Amino acid sequence: MHGVVSLLDDENRARVERLWRLLESECKLSGIKTTPIPHFTWHLAQDYRSGPLRVVSQQKAAKANAFTVRICGLALFSGTDPVVYLPLIRTTRLSEFHKSGRKSSH
């Protein structure tokens, strides 16, 4: 599996890791850290067959400035390997960043 993700700053990474430990110890959730680095995902694919996508993603990342996102609640992607996640609140800044990625990939 391949993906385009944003990593969290150190403070928020530590907060998520504390939450993971709590979910493991108090809720007996195993495999909570299947993806060991706290992040949020922009896109996932089984395979990115196109080299240009990697180049465009790297260019986009190099130009990006950090910005704040907010979360609301707790949610679950169900399936064979369920994933617990924190849904992001869509803001104007988040939408603008997301849209700018589509423009640069055409």
Beta strands, then each sheet from edge to edge (+ up, - down):
strand 1: 2-7
strand 2: 39-45
strand 3: 75-77
strand 4: 83-85
sheet 1: 1+ 2-
sheet 2: 3+ 4-
end
